[in-house]
Amino acid sequence: MGMFSTEPRTIAARIPLAMAALLLSFVGVVNALPPPAAALAPSALHSSATFGVLTSVSCPSSSFCAAVDLDGNALTYQAPNWSVANISDSRLYGVSCVTETFCVAVGQAGKAFTFDGSNWAPASVDPNNALDAVSCPQATFCEAVDTAGNVVTYNGTTWTSAPIDTNGLDAVSCLTLSSCSAVDSAGNILTYNGKRWTSGSIDAGATLLGVSCAGSTFCTAVDSAGRALTPGSAGSPLSAGSSSSGVDTTSLDGVSCPSTSFCVAVDASGNATSWNGSSWAALAPVDSGNQLDDVSCVSTTFCTAVDNAGNAVIDNAGVWSVNAVDHVISGISCLSTGGTTSFCAAVDRGGNLLTTANEWTTVSSKTSIGGTLNSVSCSNTSFCALVAKSGKATIWQGQGGFQTTQPDTNPLLGVSCFTASTTQRCWAVDKVGNTVSYNGTSWSASTKIDGTKILEGVSCLSGPPNNASYCSVVDSTGDILTFNGTSWSLPINIDGTKVMKSVACTSSSVCVAVVSSGTIFRTTNDWAAGSVTSVKVGTAMDSLSCDNTTTCQSVNGNGKAFWTTNQWTTSSSAKIDSHTLEGISCWGATNCSAVDGAGFALTSDNDWINTSVVAID
């Protein structure tokens, strides 16, 4: 991880080499080659808490992995960077990758998401059931299994469903188009020979959670009672006579076998164990205090496991490290409190509000608001508005506490607050073209301003005459809409159909917007024709903050920051993080804080020449 001067990027808990030796050299293929099962512990599946709960991981190589979580996020690892993207409104349970340009993720709503190296495309393939796991031996063949005992098959173009069991299926592992195995909640293993599925009991009365096959007649399965089941003799498949080893006193949640003589399993207490062809090694702690939900190994020197606390636990040449990768801080808002000092508030997708008065040297407060929080905006040090995926909005008033209401039934994605005279006002935008406003006392009902388009961001301020409200909103199809204090304009197309990601206004006439393609647009006259200029700065930009009419900074999902002091006529950039940067807020020309997908806040007072990196969440 972190290869840049702004280290550290991750929190690593090193396991002594002597202890690592107990694990031998872990090798396995979980949803890789051969594709493993996507194992999921029942405690993760039914958990009411979702923040940072990683459920599955698949690594086709030591330089690329994909993982999914219960918040609908898909994380990708392209050494040495982790990035996160929210791809689903519901929980994700399984992922399988063939290469870094083909992965499939599945989850609660019966949807499958196909990754092409850049984007995840959704498809409804099993709408009445939850898909628990998926295994893809090649890009034109995948098998997914669901809670109703169905197998859903992908042929490279379409998905088809067929019932194969009367019990819920928990995991699946496919070697080829004609060799797959799945396990269920009643101790059965089901095998596929390219023509039909057959079923047999191997662990009566137990819930089988994971399976991994290293050959057409060799599979290993693990269960909720801490047992691992291997074939009774060489060349024989799993059956009622298979060897059952009680290797653990707690649930074994995932298993991976690269060969008939080597397997790795992980448990609900943060332990791992290995199989040498005849016996299982003693348990060794690799992630103490957390529940490991899945593991994927691609060589004797590289394994990745994921846990219920947002960590990727990586074995690199015999040294295990616990790396925070899925603690998404989704929004930040900072205000100057004099000179270079600031007040900042940040929100995470676990429903927490965090504040600081000293550039995150310490966290002044952490308040549990609840829900999945998407954005925050503060107009002073004791007034902030927070908006959530549920459509709820919360007004936080420092020591005065907070009040949550539901002005919208759709996910609220962005919010912007300002002071008009002595009244605190806010506008928020949602996922289907609506806005809601706060008048100092209460939130309005939602108002449709942009069809059903995704409103990606909003920036508002108080301006003349009479402290009237002014806002700019950007959407997912290249449009900008403005509010003049009385009414909203019609959409103004700025950039074809490209996704406008963020907007920042410093007056009622001067605004800047960034596009997913890396283009920056600037207006000096409220987006009127002839007043808009553009410049291509770099790769995709996701969040923007402007301190004045000439100075702005932006961050993106690749951990880069961009800044200008001359209206983007020229700009500079720097790689400041190895994780996805989710938001940025500046309180001076060179003073900014950014937050990322792994729970870190990054702060600089000199355009990222020197950067403070603090784990705040």
C-alpha positions as CSV (number, residue, x, y, z in Angstrom):
1,M,0.0,0.0,0.0
2,G,1.1,3.6,0.4
3,M,4.1,4.3,-1.8
4,F,4.0,8.0,-1.5
5,S,5.5,10.6,0.8
6,T,2.2,11.0,2.7
7,E,2.5,7.7,4.4
8,P,0.9,6.0,6.3
9,R,-2.0,5.1,4.2
10,T,-3.2,2.0,6.0
11,I,-3.3,0.6,9.5
12,A,-1.2,-2.6,9.5
13,A,-1.2,-5.1,12.2
14,R,1.9,-7.3,11.6
15,I,1.9,-10.9,12.5
16,P,5.3,-12.3,13.7
17,L,7.1,-14.5,11.3
18,A,7.2,-17.3,13.8
19,M,3.5,-17.3,14.0
20,A,3.1,-17.0,10.3
21,A,5.2,-20.1,9.9
22,L,2.5,-22.0,11.6
23,L,0.3,-21.2,8.6
24,L,2.9,-22.5,6.2
25,S,2.7,-20.6,2.9
26,F,-1.0,-20.1,2.3
27,V,-2.1,-20.7,-1.2
28,G,-5.6,-20.8,-2.5
29,V,-7.9,-19.7,-5.2
30,V,-11.2,-18.3,-4.2
31,N,-13.2,-17.3,-7.2
32,A,-10.0,-17.1,-9.2
33,L,-8.3,-19.9,-11.1
34,P,-9.6,-22.3,-10.1
35,P,-12.6,-20.2,-9.0
36,P,-13.4,-20.6,-5.3
37,A,-16.6,-20.4,-3.5
38,A,-17.9,-17.0,-2.3
39,A,-18.3,-18.0,1.4
40,L,-20.5,-15.9,3.7
41,A,-21.0,-16.3,7.4
42,P,-24.6,-16.2,8.6
43,S,-23.7,-13.5,11.1
44,A,-22.6,-11.3,8.2
45,L,-25.6,-12.2,6.0
46,H,-28.2,-11.3,8.7
47,S,-26.3,-8.5,10.4
48,S,-28.2,-5.4,11.1
49,A,-25.0,-3.4,11.0
50,T,-23.6,-3.0,7.5
51,F,-20.9,-0.4,7.7
52,G,-17.6,-1.9,6.5
53,V,-18.8,-5.5,6.5
54,L,-16.9,-7.1,3.6
55,T,-18.5,-10.3,2.5
56,S,-16.5,-11.7,-0.4
57,V,-13.2,-11.3,-2.2
58,S,-11.7,-12.6,-5.4
59,C,-8.1,-12.2,-6.6
60,P,-7.3,-13.4,-10.1
61,S,-3.7,-12.1,-9.6
62,S,-1.5,-10.6,-6.9
63,S,-2.0,-7.2,-8.5
64,F,-5.8,-7.2,-8.7
65,C,-8.6,-8.1,-6.4
66,A,-12.3,-7.3,-6.0
67,A,-14.3,-7.3,-2.9
68,V,-17.9,-6.5,-2.0
69,D,-19.8,-5.4,1.2
70,L,-23.2,-5.1,2.8
71,D,-23.5,-1.4,1.9
72,G,-23.6,-2.2,-1.8
73,N,-20.0,-1.2,-2.4
74,A,-17.6,-2.9,-4.7
75,L,-13.9,-2.4,-4.0
76,T,-11.1,-3.0,-6.4
77,Y,-7.4,-3.4,-5.7
78,Q,-5.0,-2.4,-8.4
79,A,-1.6,-2.6,-6.6
80,P,-1.0,-0.6,-4.5
81,N,-4.3,1.2,-4.5
82,W,-7.8,0.4,-3.3
83,S,-10.8,2.2,-4.7
84,V,-14.5,1.9,-3.8
85,A,-17.7,2.4,-5.8
86,N,-21.2,2.2,-4.6
87,I,-22.9,0.0,-7.2
88,S,-26.0,-1.3,-5.5
89,D,-28.8,0.0,-3.3
90,S,-28.9,-3.3,-1.5
91,R,-26.4,-5.7,0.1
92,L,-23.8,-7.6,-1.9
93,Y,-22.8,-11.1,-0.9
94,G,-20.5,-12.6,-3.5
95,V,-17.9,-11.7,-6.2
96,S,-15.9,-13.7,-8.7
97,C,-13.2,-12.4,-11.0
98,V,-11.6,-14.0,-14.0
99,T,-9.3,-11.1,-14.9
100,E,-9.0,-7.5,-13.9
101,T,-11.5,-6.7,-16.7
102,F,-14.1,-9.3,-15.9
103,C,-15.8,-9.7,-12.5
104,V,-19.4,-10.5,-11.4
105,A,-20.9,-9.4,-8.1
106,V,-24.2,-10.7,-6.7
107,G,-26.4,-9.8,-3.8
108,Q,-29.7,-9.3,-1.9
109,A,-32.0,-8.0,-4.6
110,G,-31.2,-10.8,-7.1
111,K,-29.1,-8.6,-9.2
112,A,-25.8,-9.4,-10.9
113,F,-23.2,-6.6,-11.6
114,T,-20.7,-7.2,-14.3
115,F,-17.3,-5.3,-14.2
116,D,-15.5,-4.5,-17.4
117,G,-12.4,-3.0,-15.8
118,S,-14.0,0.4,-15.4
119,N,-17.7,0.2,-14.6
120,W,-20.2,-2.2,-13.0
121,A,-23.3,-2.9,-15.1
122,P,-26.4,-4.1,-13.3
123,A,-28.8,-6.8,-14.4
124,S,-31.9,-8.2,-12.6
125,V,-31.3,-12.0,-12.9
126,D,-33.2,-13.5,-9.9
127,P,-35.6,-10.8,-8.8
128,N,-37.5,-12.8,-6.2
129,N,-34.5,-14.2,-4.3
130,A,-31.1,-13.1,-2.8
131,L,-28.1,-14.4,-4.6
132,D,-25.5,-15.6,-2.0
133,A,-22.5,-16.5,-4.1
134,V,-21.1,-16.7,-7.6
135,S,-18.2,-18.4,-9.4
136,C,-16.9,-17.7,-12.9
137,P,-14.3,-19.9,-14.5
138,Q,-14.3,-17.8,-17.6
139,A,-16.0,-14.6,-18.9
140,T,-18.6,-16.6,-20.8
141,F,-19.7,-18.9,-17.9
142,C,-20.8,-18.2,-14.3
143,E,-22.9,-20.0,-11.8
144,A,-24.7,-18.0,-9.1
145,V,-26.7,-19.6,-6.3
146,D,-29.6,-18.2,-4.2
147,T,-31.5,-18.6,-1.0
148,A,-34.3,-20.5,-2.6
149,G,-32.1,-23.4,-4.0
150,N,-31.8,-22.1,-7.5
151,V,-28.7,-21.9,-9.7
152,V,-28.6,-18.9,-12.1
153,T,-26.3,-19.5,-15.1
154,Y,-24.6,-16.9,-17.2
155,N,-23.6,-17.8,-20.8
156,G,-21.7,-14.6,-21.6
157,T,-24.9,-12.8,-22.7
158,T,-28.0,-13.9,-20.7
159,W,-28.8,-15.4,-17.3
160,T,-31.2,-18.3,-16.8
161,S,-32.5,-19.8,-13.5
162,A,-33.2,-23.4,-12.6
163,P,-34.2,-25.0,-9.2
164,I,-31.6,-27.6,-8.0
165,D,-32.3,-27.8,-4.3
166,T,-35.1,-27.4,-1.7
167,N,-32.6,-25.7,0.7
168,G,-30.9,-22.4,0.6
169,L,-27.5,-22.5,-1.3
170,D,-24.6,-20.8,0.4
171,A,-21.6,-21.2,-1.8
172,V,-20.4,-22.4,-5.2
173,S,-17.1,-23.3,-6.9
174,C,-16.7,-23.9,-10.7
175,L,-13.5,-25.2,-12.4
176,T,-14.9,-25.4,-15.9
177,L,-18.2,-25.3,-17.8
178,S,-18.7,-28.9,-16.9
179,S,-17.5,-29.0,-13.3
180,C,-19.1,-27.1,-10.5
181,S,-20.0,-27.8,-6.8
182,A,-22.4,-26.0,-4.5
183,V,-23.2,-26.4,-0.8
184,D,-26.4,-25.7,1.1
185,S,-27.8,-25.0,4.5
186,A,-28.7,-28.6,5.3
187,G,-25.2,-30.2,4.8
188,N,-25.6,-31.3,1.2
189,I,-23.2,-30.9,-1.7
190,L,-24.5,-30.6,-5.2
191,T,-22.3,-31.3,-8.2
192,Y,-22.7,-30.4,-11.9
193,N,-21.2,-32.4,-14.8
194,G,-22.1,-30.1,-17.6
195,K,-25.6,-31.7,-18.1
196,R,-27.2,-32.1,-14.7
197,W,-26.9,-31.4,-10.9
198,T,-26.9,-34.3,-8.4
199,S,-27.1,-34.0,-4.6
200,G,-25.6,-35.9,-1.7
201,S,-25.5,-35.4,2.1
202,I,-22.0,-34.9,3.5
203,D,-22.6,-33.0,6.7
204,A,-26.1,-33.8,8.0
205,G,-27.6,-31.2,10.3
206,A,-24.9,-28.6,9.6
207,T,-24.9,-25.4,7.6
208,L,-22.1,-25.6,4.9
209,L,-20.7,-22.1,4.3
210,G,-17.9,-22.5,1.8
211,V,-16.6,-24.9,-0.8
212,S,-13.5,-24.8,-3.0
213,C,-12.6,-27.3,-5.7
214,A,-9.1,-28.0,-7.0
215,G,-10.1,-30.8,-9.3
216,S,-13.2,-32.5,-10.7
217,T,-13.1,-35.0,-7.9
218,F,-11.5,-32.9,-5.2
219,C,-13.4,-30.3,-3.2
220,T,-13.2,-29.1,0.4
221,A,-16.1,-27.7,2.3
222,V,-16.4,-25.9,5.6
223,D,-19.3,-25.5,8.0
224,S,-20.8,-23.4,10.8
225,A,-19.6,-25.8,13.5
226,G,-15.9,-25.3,12.6
227,R,-15.6,-28.6,10.7
228,A,-13.7,-28.9,7.4
229,L,-14.6,-31.8,5.1
230,T,-12.2,-33.3,2.6
231,P,-12.4,-36.4,0.3
232,G,-11.9,-39.7,2.1
233,S,-9.4,-40.9,-0.4
234,A,-7.4,-39.7,-3.3
235,G,-9.5,-39.3,-6.4
236,S,-12.8,-39.6,-4.6
237,P,-15.3,-36.8,-4.4
238,L,-16.9,-35.4,-1.3
239,S,-19.5,-37.8,0.0
240,A,-21.1,-39.2,3.2
241,G,-17.8,-41.0,3.8
242,S,-15.6,-38.0,3.5
243,S,-13.2,-37.0,6.2
244,S,-14.6,-34.5,8.6
245,S,-12.1,-32.6,10.8
246,G,-13.1,-30.4,13.8
247,V,-10.5,-27.8,13.2
248,D,-12.2,-25.0,15.0
249,T,-14.6,-24.2,17.8
250,T,-16.2,-21.4,15.9
251,S,-17.7,-21.0,12.4
252,L,-15.3,-21.6,9.4
253,D,-16.6,-19.0,6.9
254,G,-14.4,-19.4,3.8
255,V,-12.1,-21.9,2.2
256,S,-9.7,-22.0,-0.8
257,C,-7.9,-25.0,-2.4
258,P,-5.3,-24.4,-5.2
259,S,-4.4,-28.1,-5.2
260,T,-5.5,-31.4,-3.8
261,S,-2.8,-31.1,-1.2
262,F,-3.2,-27.6,0.0
263,C,-6.2,-25.6,1.3
264,V,-6.7,-22.5,3.5
265,A,-9.7,-21.7,5.7
266,V,-10.7,-18.6,7.7
267,D,-13.0,-18.3,10.7
268,A,-15.3,-16.0,12.6
269,S,-12.7,-15.1,15.2
270,G,-10.0,-13.8,12.8
271,N,-8.0,-17.0,12.5
272,A,-6.7,-19.0,9.6
273,T,-5.6,-22.6,9.1
274,S,-4.0,-24.6,6.3
275,W,-4.4,-28.1,5.0
276,N,-1.3,-30.0,3.8
277,G,-3.0,-32.9,2.1
278,S,-3.4,-35.0,5.2
279,S,-4.2,-32.7,8.2
280,W,-5.1,-29.2,9.2
281,A,-2.6,-26.9,11.0
282,A,-3.3,-25.3,14.3
283,L,-5.3,-22.1,14.1
284,A,-3.2,-18.9,13.9
285,P,-4.6,-15.4,14.5
286,V,-4.2,-13.0,11.5
287,D,-7.0,-10.5,12.3
288,S,-7.7,-10.6,16.0
289,G,-11.1,-9.3,17.2
290,N,-12.7,-9.4,13.8
291,Q,-14.7,-12.0,11.7
292,L,-13.0,-13.1,8.5
293,D,-15.7,-13.7,5.9
294,D,-13.7,-14.9,2.8
295,V,-10.2,-15.5,1.5
296,S,-8.6,-15.6,-1.9
297,C,-5.0,-16.7,-2.6
298,V,-3.1,-16.7,-5.9
299,S,0.3,-17.9,-4.9
300,T,2.4,-19.1,-1.9
301,T,3.3,-15.4,-1.2
302,F,0.0,-13.6,-1.8
303,C,-3.4,-14.0,-0.1
304,T,-6.2,-11.6,0.7
305,A,-8.9,-12.2,3.3
306,V,-11.7,-9.7,4.1
307,D,-13.5,-9.1,7.4
308,N,-16.5,-7.5,9.0
309,A,-14.7,-4.4,10.0
310,G,-13.7,-3.0,6.6
311,N,-10.3,-4.6,6.5
312,A,-8.4,-6.5,3.8
313,V,-6.0,-8.8,5.5
314,I,-3.1,-9.4,3.2
315,D,-0.4,-12.0,3.3
316,N,2.6,-10.8,1.4
317,A,5.6,-13.1,1.5
318,G,4.7,-14.5,4.9
319,V,3.8,-11.3,6.7
320,W,0.2,-10.6,7.3
321,S,-1.1,-7.0,7.5
322,V,-4.5,-5.7,8.4
323,N,-5.4,-2.9,6.0
324,A,-8.4,-0.5,6.4
325,V,-10.0,-0.4,3.0
326,D,-13.7,0.0,3.5
327,H,-14.5,2.7,6.1
328,V,-16.1,5.1,3.6
329,I,-16.2,8.7,4.8
330,S,-18.6,10.1,2.3
331,G,-18.6,13.8,2.9
332,I,-16.8,16.7,4.5
333,S,-17.4,20.4,5.2
334,C,-14.8,22.8,6.6
335,L,-15.0,26.4,7.8
336,S,-12.3,28.9,8.7
337,T,-12.1,29.8,12.4
338,G,-9.4,32.3,11.9
339,G,-6.0,32.2,10.1
340,T,-5.2,28.7,9.0
341,T,-7.4,27.0,11.7
342,S,-10.6,25.4,10.9
343,F,-13.7,23.5,12.0
344,C,-14.6,20.4,10.0
345,A,-17.4,18.0,10.0
346,A,-17.4,14.6,8.2
347,V,-20.0,11.9,7.7
348,D,-19.5,8.2,7.0
349,R,-21.7,5.5,5.5
350,G,-22.1,3.9,9.0
351,G,-24.3,6.8,10.1
352,N,-21.7,8.8,12.1
353,L,-20.9,12.5,12.2
354,L,-17.3,13.4,13.2
355,T,-16.1,16.9,14.0
356,T,-12.7,18.5,14.6
357,A,-11.4,21.9,15.6
358,N,-7.7,21.2,14.9
359,E,-7.4,19.8,11.4
360,W,-8.2,16.2,12.6
361,T,-5.3,16.1,15.0
362,T,-8.0,14.9,17.3
363,V,-11.7,14.1,16.7
364,S,-13.7,16.5,18.8
365,S,-16.9,14.4,18.7
366,K,-18.4,11.3,17.0
367,T,-22.1,11.2,17.0
368,S,-24.2,8.3,15.8
369,I,-26.9,9.6,13.6
370,G,-27.9,6.4,12.0
371,G,-28.5,5.3,8.4
372,T,-26.1,5.6,5.5
373,L,-25.0,9.3,5.4
374,N,-24.0,10.6,2.0
375,S,-23.2,14.3,2.5
376,V,-22.7,17.1,5.0
377,S,-22.7,20.9,4.9
378,C,-22.0,23.4,7.7
379,S,-22.8,27.1,7.7
380,N,-21.2,27.7,11.1
381,T,-19.5,25.7,13.8
382,S,-22.8,24.8,15.5
383,F,-25.0,24.2,12.4
384,C,-24.6,21.4,9.9
385,A,-27.1,19.5,7.7
386,L,-26.6,15.8,7.0
387,V,-28.5,13.8,4.3
388,A,-28.9,10.1,4.0
389,K,-29.5,7.3,1.5
390,S,-32.9,6.8,3.2
391,G,-34.1,10.2,2.2
392,K,-33.8,11.5,5.8
393,A,-32.1,14.8,6.7
394,T,-30.6,15.7,10.0
395,I,-29.9,19.2,11.4
396,W,-27.0,19.1,13.9
397,Q,-26.7,22.1,16.2
398,G,-23.6,21.4,18.3
399,Q,-24.3,21.1,21.9
400,G,-28.0,21.6,21.0
401,G,-28.1,18.1,19.7
402,F,-29.7,17.0,16.4
403,Q,-33.1,16.4,14.8
404,T,-33.8,14.0,12.0
405,T,-36.8,14.2,9.7
406,Q,-37.8,12.5,6.4
407,P,-38.3,15.2,3.7
408,D,-37.8,12.7,0.8
409,T,-38.4,9.0,0.1
410,N,-35.5,8.8,-2.3
411,P,-31.8,8.8,-1.6
412,L,-30.5,12.3,-0.8
413,L,-27.1,12.6,-2.4
414,G,-25.9,16.2,-1.7
415,V,-26.6,19.2,0.5
416,S,-25.4,22.8,0.7
417,C,-26.1,25.2,3.6
418,F,-25.6,29.0,4.0
419,T,-26.6,31.9,6.2
420,A,-29.1,34.4,5.0
421,S,-29.2,37.3,7.4
422,T,-29.2,35.3,10.6
423,T,-31.2,32.3,9.3
424,Q,-29.5,29.0,8.4
425,R,-30.8,27.7,5.1
426,C,-30.0,24.5,3.1
427,W,-30.9,22.8,-0.2
428,A,-30.5,19.1,-0.8
429,V,-30.8,17.0,-4.0
430,D,-31.8,13.4,-4.6
431,K,-31.3,10.5,-6.9
432,V,-34.4,11.1,-9.1
433,G,-34.4,14.8,-9.9
434,N,-35.9,16.3,-6.7
435,T,-34.8,19.0,-4.4
436,V,-35.8,19.7,-0.7
437,S,-35.1,22.9,1.2
438,Y,-34.6,23.9,4.8
439,N,-35.9,27.3,5.8
440,G,-34.4,27.6,9.3
441,T,-37.2,25.7,10.9
442,S,-38.3,22.8,8.8
443,W,-37.7,20.9,5.6
444,S,-40.0,21.3,2.6
445,A,-41.5,18.5,0.7
446,S,-39.6,17.3,-2.4
447,T,-39.9,19.3,-5.6
448,K,-39.2,17.8,-9.1
449,I,-36.8,20.0,-11.1
450,D,-35.0,17.6,-13.5
451,G,-37.1,14.6,-14.6
452,T,-35.8,11.4,-13.0
453,K,-32.1,12.3,-13.5
454,I,-29.6,11.8,-10.8
455,L,-28.7,15.1,-9.2
456,E,-25.0,14.6,-8.3
457,G,-24.2,17.8,-6.4
458,V,-25.4,21.2,-5.2
459,S,-23.8,24.5,-4.2
460,C,-25.7,27.4,-2.6
461,L,-25.0,30.8,-1.1
462,S,-26.7,34.0,0.0
463,G,-26.3,36.9,-2.4
464,P,-27.8,40.2,-3.4
465,P,-30.3,41.5,-3.5
466,N,-31.8,41.0,0.0
467,N,-29.7,37.9,0.9
468,A,-31.6,35.9,-1.7
469,S,-30.7,32.2,-2.2
470,Y,-28.6,31.2,-5.2
471,C,-27.9,27.6,-6.1
472,S,-26.3,25.6,-8.9
473,V,-27.1,21.8,-9.3
474,V,-25.4,19.3,-11.5
475,D,-26.8,16.1,-12.9
476,S,-25.8,12.8,-14.4
477,T,-26.4,13.8,-18.0
478,G,-24.2,16.9,-18.5
479,D,-26.8,19.5,-17.3
480,I,-26.8,22.3,-14.8
481,L,-29.8,23.9,-13.1
482,T,-29.8,27.2,-11.2
483,F,-32.1,28.7,-8.5
484,N,-32.5,32.5,-8.5
485,G,-34.2,32.8,-5.1
486,T,-37.6,32.2,-6.5
487,S,-37.6,29.4,-9.1
488,W,-35.4,26.8,-10.7
489,S,-34.2,27.2,-14.3
490,L,-34.7,24.6,-17.0
491,P,-31.7,22.3,-17.4
492,I,-28.7,23.9,-19.2
493,N,-26.7,21.4,-21.1
494,I,-22.9,22.0,-20.5
495,D,-21.3,18.7,-21.6
496,G,-23.5,16.4,-23.7
497,T,-24.4,13.3,-21.7
498,K,-21.4,13.1,-19.4
499,V,-21.8,12.8,-15.6
500,M,-21.4,16.2,-13.8
501,K,-19.9,15.1,-10.5
502,S,-19.6,18.3,-8.3
503,V,-20.2,22.0,-8.4
504,A,-18.9,25.0,-6.3
505,C,-20.1,28.6,-6.4
506,T,-18.3,31.6,-4.9
507,S,-20.9,34.1,-6.0
508,S,-24.2,34.2,-7.8
509,S,-22.4,34.5,-11.1
510,V,-19.1,32.6,-10.6
511,C,-19.3,28.8,-10.4
512,V,-17.1,25.8,-11.3
513,A,-18.2,22.3,-12.1
514,V,-16.2,19.1,-12.7
515,V,-17.1,16.2,-14.9
516,S,-16.4,12.5,-14.7
517,S,-14.2,12.8,-17.8
518,G,-11.8,15.1,-16.1
519,T,-13.1,18.3,-17.7
520,I,-13.6,21.5,-15.6
521,F,-16.3,24.0,-16.6
522,R,-16.3,27.6,-15.2
523,T,-18.9,30.4,-15.6
524,T,-18.7,34.1,-14.9
525,N,-22.3,34.8,-15.6
526,D,-24.6,32.1,-14.1
527,W,-24.0,29.6,-16.9
528,A,-25.3,31.9,-19.5
529,A,-24.3,31.3,-23.1
530,G,-20.9,32.8,-23.9
531,S,-19.9,32.8,-20.2
532,V,-18.7,29.2,-19.9
533,T,-15.1,28.1,-20.4
534,S,-13.7,24.6,-20.1
535,V,-10.3,22.9,-19.7
536,K,-9.3,19.3,-19.6
537,V,-7.3,18.8,-16.4
538,G,-6.8,15.1,-16.0
539,T,-8.6,11.9,-15.1
540,A,-12.1,11.8,-13.6
541,M,-12.8,14.2,-10.8
542,D,-15.3,13.5,-8.1
543,S,-15.4,16.4,-5.6
544,L,-14.7,20.1,-5.8
545,S,-14.1,23.0,-3.4
546,C,-13.4,26.6,-4.2
547,D,-12.2,29.2,-1.7
548,N,-12.6,32.2,-4.0
549,T,-13.3,33.0,-7.6
550,T,-9.8,31.9,-8.7
551,T,-8.7,29.2,-6.3
552,C,-10.1,25.7,-6.3
553,Q,-9.1,22.2,-5.5
554,S,-10.6,18.8,-6.6
555,V,-10.0,15.1,-5.8
556,N,-10.8,11.9,-7.5
557,G,-11.2,8.2,-7.0
558,N,-7.6,7.4,-7.8
559,G,-6.3,9.3,-4.8
560,K,-5.2,12.4,-6.7
561,A,-5.7,16.1,-5.8
562,F,-5.8,18.9,-8.3
563,W,-5.5,22.6,-7.6
564,T,-5.4,26.0,-9.3
565,T,-4.8,29.6,-8.3
566,N,-5.8,31.1,-11.7
567,Q,-9.2,29.9,-12.7
568,W,-7.8,26.6,-14.0
569,T,-5.7,28.4,-16.7
570,T,-2.9,26.3,-15.2
571,S,-3.1,23.6,-12.5
572,S,-1.1,21.2,-10.4
573,S,-1.7,17.7,-9.2
574,A,-0.3,15.2,-6.7
575,K,-1.0,11.6,-5.7
576,I,-1.9,12.0,-2.0
577,D,-3.7,8.7,-1.2
578,S,-3.8,5.0,-2.1
579,H,-7.5,4.9,-1.5
580,T,-10.6,6.5,-3.2
581,L,-10.9,10.2,-2.2
582,E,-14.5,10.8,-1.5
583,G,-14.7,14.5,-0.7
584,I,-12.7,17.7,-0.2
585,S,-13.4,21.0,1.6
586,C,-11.2,24.1,1.7
587,W,-11.2,27.0,4.1
588,G,-8.3,29.0,2.6
589,A,-6.5,29.3,-0.7
590,T,-4.1,26.5,0.2
591,N,-5.9,25.0,3.3
592,C,-7.9,21.9,2.6
593,S,-9.0,18.6,4.1
594,A,-10.0,15.5,2.1
595,V,-11.6,12.2,3.2
596,D,-11.3,8.8,1.7
597,G,-12.9,5.3,1.5
598,A,-10.7,3.8,4.2
599,G,-11.5,6.0,7.2
600,F,-8.7,8.6,6.7
601,A,-8.7,12.4,6.7
602,L,-5.9,14.1,4.8
603,T,-5.1,17.8,5.5
604,S,-2.6,20.2,4.0
605,D,-1.9,23.9,4.5
606,N,0.4,24.2,1.5
607,D,-1.3,22.6,-1.5
608,W,-0.4,19.0,-0.5
609,I,3.3,19.7,-0.3
610,N,3.1,18.4,3.2
611,T,0.2,16.2,4.1
612,S,-1.2,15.0,7.5
613,V,-2.9,11.7,7.2
614,V,-5.0,10.6,10.2
615,A,-7.3,7.6,10.8
616,I,-10.4,9.2,12.1
617,D,-13.0,6.5,11.6
